Amino acid sequence: MTTTRPEQPAPAYVPGHDLLAGKVVVVTAAAGAGIGAAVVRRVLEEGAKAVVFSDTHERRLAEAEEALAAEFGADRVRQRVCDVTDEAQVAALLDVADELGGVDVMVNNAGLGGTASVLEMTDEQWLRVLDITLTGTFRCVRAAGQRMVAAGKKGVIVNNASVVGWRAQEGQAHYAAAKAGVMALTRCSAVDLAPHGIRVNAVSPSLAMHPFLAKVTSDELLAELKNREAFGRAAEPWEVANVMVFLASDYASYMTGEVVAVSSQQA
């Protein structure tokens, strides 16, 4: 018999400690209210010189830029529409960072999910998820790495993976394969970039609650996923962002090629 786990309250928000002071940070898929948006806010609170964030939704990007500029200063916030399936758009995003001194930290958050049995999944569904989630991350790792090497920067790249890259979940063959690929990409690119002093790591969240997830996921499935967590609740997006900031900071200076689970799932 499955036991329903009591839901523990979320912890108090953690204040910033200037972990990214003076850094120029680029974050993909960061408009709205998910992990990417939490990362943007977190890096600004951690003293970043500037953050350049992207999404494919122009209106949400403009609204987010306006709100963040009012709170943190217009000189510290820039946005640009970017589809990570388009190499030229990825380059244009990093051009904005170059105007601010060049990318020091690249956070690759863009990804696409969906639910379909492997028996009914079409090539189009498979390829779309792989192109955004895995190949899009590759394009951003390559582009950011090239800029960092050219500038002589000992930068940091942080990718967003998922626990489904390790653990099976029904209807998630395309997404799980893509996220497992992100983990492998992280490990191999870390070895390629280590001679240049560039670190590459990833986080692997289990369940982070935000409005978009609630909109596309049934209440029954959300309840089941929460019950798999030892705390009986989803992570707050900022709890995942905190780990990404740690990996981007000098506190993680000897970590590269690692995939860190941000999860309370039971073993």
C-alpha positions in Angstrom: 0.0 0.0 0.0 1.3 3.4 -1.0 1.7 5.9 1.9 0.9 9.5 1.3 3.8 11.6 2.6 3.0 14.7 4.6 3.9 17.9 2.7 6.6 19.8 4.4 6.5 23.6 4.2 8.9 25.4 1.8 11.9 27.0 3.6 12.4 30.8 3.9 13.9 32.5 0.9 17.7 32.6 1.1 19.3 36.1 0.7 22.1 36.8 -1.7 25.8 36.8 -0.7 27.5 38.3 -3.8 28.5 34.9 -5.1 28.6 36.1 -8.7 29.8 39.7 -8.1 31.0 41.3 -11.3 30.0 38.4 -13.6 28.1 38.7 -16.9 25.5 35.8 -16.9 23.5 34.5 -19.8 20.3 32.5 -19.1 18.2 30.8 -21.7 14.4 30.2 -21.5 14.1 32.6 -18.6 10.8 34.6 -19.1 7.8 33.6 -17.0 7.9 32.0 -13.6 9.9 28.8 -14.0 13.5 27.8 -13.1 15.1 30.1 -15.7 13.3 33.1 -14.3 14.3 32.1 -10.8 18.0 31.9 -12.0 17.8 35.4 -13.5 16.6 36.9 -10.2 19.0 34.8 -8.1 22.1 35.9 -10.1 21.1 39.5 -9.8 20.7 39.1 -6.1 24.1 37.4 -6.0 25.7 40.6 -7.4 26.1 39.8 -11.1 27.3 42.8 -13.1 24.6 42.0 -15.7 22.3 39.3 -16.8 21.2 38.6 -20.4 18.2 36.4 -20.6 16.3 34.9 -23.5 13.1 33.2 -24.4 11.0 32.7 -27.5 8.1 34.8 -26.2 8.8 38.4 -27.0 6.0 40.0 -24.8 6.9 38.0 -21.7 10.6 38.9 -22.2 9.8 42.6 -22.4 7.6 42.5 -19.3 10.3 40.6 -17.4 13.0 43.0 -18.4 10.9 46.0 -17.4 10.1 44.6 -14.0 13.7 43.5 -13.3 15.2 46.8 -14.5 12.9 48.7 -12.1 14.1 46.5 -9.2 17.8 46.0 -10.0 18.7 48.8 -12.5 18.4 49.0 -16.2 22.1 48.7 -16.7 22.1 45.2 -15.2 19.3 43.6 -17.2 19.2 42.8 -21.0 16.9 40.4 -22.9 16.8 39.0 -26.4 14.5 36.6 -28.2 16.4 33.4 -28.9 15.3 30.1 -30.3 18.1 27.6 -29.3 17.3 25.5 -32.5 18.8 28.4 -34.5 22.6 28.8 -34.3 22.4 32.4 -35.5 20.0 33.4 -32.8 22.3 31.7 -30.1 25.2 33.8 -31.5 23.1 37.0 -31.4 22.3 36.3 -27.8 26.0 36.0 -26.9 26.7 39.2 -28.9 24.6 41.1 -26.3 26.8 39.6 -23.6 29.8 40.8 -25.5 28.5 44.3 -25.4 28.6 44.0 -21.6 32.1 42.5 -21.3 31.5 39.0 -22.5 29.8 35.9 -21.0 31.3 34.6 -17.7 28.5 32.2 -16.9 26.2 30.5 -19.3 23.1 28.8 -17.9 21.4 26.5 -20.4 17.8 26.1 -19.2 15.9 25.7 -22.5 14.1 22.5 -22.9 10.8 21.0 -24.1 8.8 18.1 -22.7 5.6 16.4 -23.6 3.9 13.1 -22.9 3.6 10.2 -25.5 4.0 6.5 -25.4 6.9 5.3 -27.5 4.3 3.2 -29.4 2.5 6.3 -30.7 5.4 8.8 -30.6 6.0 10.4 -34.0 9.4 11.3 -35.5 8.3 14.9 -35.3 7.6 14.7 -31.6 10.9 12.9 -30.9 13.0 15.3 -33.0 11.4 18.4 -31.7 12.2 17.5 -28.1 15.7 16.4 -28.9 16.4 19.5 -31.0 15.4 21.9 -28.3 16.5 20.0 -25.1 19.7 18.3 -26.2 20.9 19.8 -29.4 19.9 23.3 -28.3 22.0 22.8 -25.1 24.9 21.7 -27.3 24.6 24.8 -29.5 24.8 27.0 -26.4 27.7 25.1 -24.8 29.6 25.3 -28.0 28.9 29.0 -28.6 29.6 30.0 -25.0 32.7 27.9 -24.8 34.1 29.4 -28.0 33.5 33.0 -26.7 35.1 32.2 -23.4 38.2 30.6 -25.0 38.6 33.5 -27.4 38.4 36.0 -24.5 40.7 34.0 -22.3 37.9 33.7 -19.7 37.9 30.9 -17.1 34.1 30.8 -17.4 31.4 28.4 -16.2 28.6 26.6 -18.0 25.7 25.2 -16.1 23.1 22.9 -17.8 19.7 21.9 -16.7 19.1 18.1 -16.9 16.4 16.1 -15.1 16.1 13.0 -12.9 14.3 11.3 -15.7 17.7 11.1 -17.4 18.4 8.5 -14.7 14.9 7.2 -13.9 12.2 5.8 -16.1 8.9 7.6 -16.3 5.9 6.6 -18.5 5.5 8.6 -21.7 8.8 10.4 -21.4 11.1 8.4 -23.8 12.0 11.5 -25.8 12.5 13.9 -22.9 14.4 11.3 -20.8 16.7 10.5 -23.7 17.3 14.2 -24.3 18.1 14.8 -20.6 20.3 11.8 -20.4 22.1 13.3 -23.4 22.5 16.6 -21.6 24.2 14.7 -18.7 26.6 13.0 -21.2 27.2 16.3 -23.0 28.0 17.9 -19.7 30.6 15.3 -18.8 32.3 15.2 -22.2 32.3 18.9 -22.8 33.8 19.4 -19.3 36.8 17.4 -20.3 37.1 19.3 -23.6 37.0 22.7 -21.9 39.0 21.9 -18.8 42.4 22.8 -20.4 41.0 26.3 -20.9 40.0 26.6 -17.2 36.3 26.5 -18.1 34.0 24.4 -15.9 30.8 22.6 -17.1 28.3 21.1 -14.7 24.6 20.3 -14.6 21.7 20.1 -12.2 19.2 17.3 -12.3 15.9 18.5 -10.7 13.1 16.1 -9.9 10.0 18.3 -9.5 9.9 22.1 -9.4 6.5 23.7 -9.2 5.6 26.7 -11.4 2.4 27.9 -13.1 3.2 26.5 -16.5 3.8 23.0 -15.1 0.5 23.2 -13.2 -1.3 24.1 -16.4 0.0 21.2 -18.5 0.0 18.5 -15.8 -3.0 16.8 -14.3 -3.7 17.2 -10.6 -3.5 13.4 -10.2 0.0 13.2 -11.7 1.3 16.1 -9.7 0.0 14.5 -6.5 1.8 11.3 -7.5 5.0 13.1 -8.3 4.9 15.0 -5.0 4.4 11.8 -3.1 7.6 10.4 -4.5 9.5 13.2 -2.8 10.7 12.7 0.8 9.5 16.2 1.7 6.1 15.5 0.2 6.3 18.7 -2.0 7.8 20.0 -5.2 10.9 22.2 -5.1 10.4 25.9 -5.4 12.1 27.1 -8.6 14.5 29.2 -6.5 15.7 26.1 -4.7 16.9 24.7 -8.0 18.3 28.1 -9.0 20.4 28.2 -5.7 22.2 25.1 -6.7 22.9 26.4 -10.2 24.3 29.6 -8.7 26.5 27.5 -6.4 27.9 25.6 -9.4 28.5 28.9 -11.2 30.3 30.4 -8.2 33.9 30.0 -7.0 32.6 27.8 -4.2 32.4 25.0 -6.9 35.9 25.8 -8.3 37.0 22.1 -8.3 33.8 20.7 -9.7 33.5 20.0 -13.4 31.6 17.3 -15.4 29.3 16.7 -12.4 25.5 16.3 -12.5 24.0 17.3 -9.2 20.6 16.0 -8.3 18.3 18.7 -6.8 15.8 16.2 -5.5 14.3 14.7 -2.4 13.1 11.6 -4.2 13.5 8.4 -2.2 16.2 6.0 -3.3 
